[in-house]
C-alpha cells in the first residue's frame, strides 16, 4: 500500500500527532468504561450463537440517523449471515476509534475523518473504511422563532451552538456557510464549548440564537415549543460521506469472510429501507428507541427519508472521499492529503450488491 511521501510532513503534522496521542492516552480511561455500554443486539438477532461468529460493533452514537443498521439488526439479517452482534455505543468518534485501535471493538461506525486523522498521525495498523452508510449530513438548524424564508446570511451577527472542532457536524456546517459566502469566524459566533448531546438543553435554557441539532433533539425542541427546524444541513451541503463502517487493516486481512458477511447484512438493511415506507421502517426499529413514541419516530424517519439520507449501496466511492478531504482541508483540519486506496476498500460492498 502506498504511503505518504517522506516530504509530506510539513506544518500541521503535529495536529494529527496530538489527535493520535490523545486517542492513546484516553485508552485506559475508555477501556474501563466501554463494558458498561455493551448490549446484545435485540429482536431476532439475539439468542444462541449456534456456531456463528461473534462481532463487537462500536457505533459513534445511537441515532435514528442510522436506521438501515437497526433494520438489519431487528430483521435478523446479521443472524442470517452467521454473525452474533454485540452493539456498543461509544458516544463520540474519538471513543469509537480508540475502541477499534485497542481491540475493544472489531468494527467501528463513525465519521471517516477519524480514519484520516489516525492514518496521518502515523498509526501503523490503521483503520480502513469498507462500507458507507449515510450520504448526507443528519443534523438540522433550529431557530428560536419560525422562519418562513430562511437564508444562511440570516446567521450573520448571531450566536449559534455548534459542534466540536474537527468533527463532521461542525465542518459540514462551516462548509455550508462558506458555500454561501459567510466567514464562520468573522461573520457570526459559533459556540463549540458545549458537549455533544447537551446543546439542545442549553438552547432550551436560553443559550444561542440558533443551534445545530441531530434527531431526536431537533424534533424534541419543536415538540416543546423551544425551537423550530428551519434548514437541513443534509440538503444544503449536498452528498457528503458522513458515516462509514471501518476496521483495522489487520482485522480485515485476518477476517475477510466476517467482513463480507457483516456487509451483506448491512446491504439487506439498505435494501429494506429503500423498498419500504417511513412508517414501516419506524415500526421495525422502534425496539432500538423505546424512549421515543412511534409517532415521533416516524416523523424523524420521514425527515431523513425525504432528504435521501441513505445510500442505495455501501460502496464508498473515490469522489466522495475526495469531497470529504476537501471539507477537512477547508476546515483547516487537513494539512496533507491521504491516499484513498489505503483508507477505503470497496470489494466487500461491491460483492454485497450482487
Secondary structure, 3 states (H helix, E strand, C coil): CCCCCCCCCCCCHHHHHHHHHHHHHHHHHHHHHHHHHEEECCHHHCCCCCCCEEEEEEECCCCHHHHHHHHHHHCCHHHHCCEEEEEEECCCHHHHHHHHHCCCCCEEEECCHHHHHHHHCCCCCCEEEEEEEECCCCEEEEECCCCCCCCHHHHCCCEEECCCCCCHHHHHHHHHHHHCCCCCCCCCEEECCCCCCCHHHHHHCCCCCEEEEECCHHHHHHHHCCCEEEEEHHHHHCCCCCEEEEEEHHHHHHCHHHHHHHHHHHHHHHHHHHHCCHHHHHHHHHHHHCCCCHHHHHHHHHHHHHCCCECCCCCCCHHHHHHHHHHHHHCCCCCCCCCHHHHECCHHHHHHHC
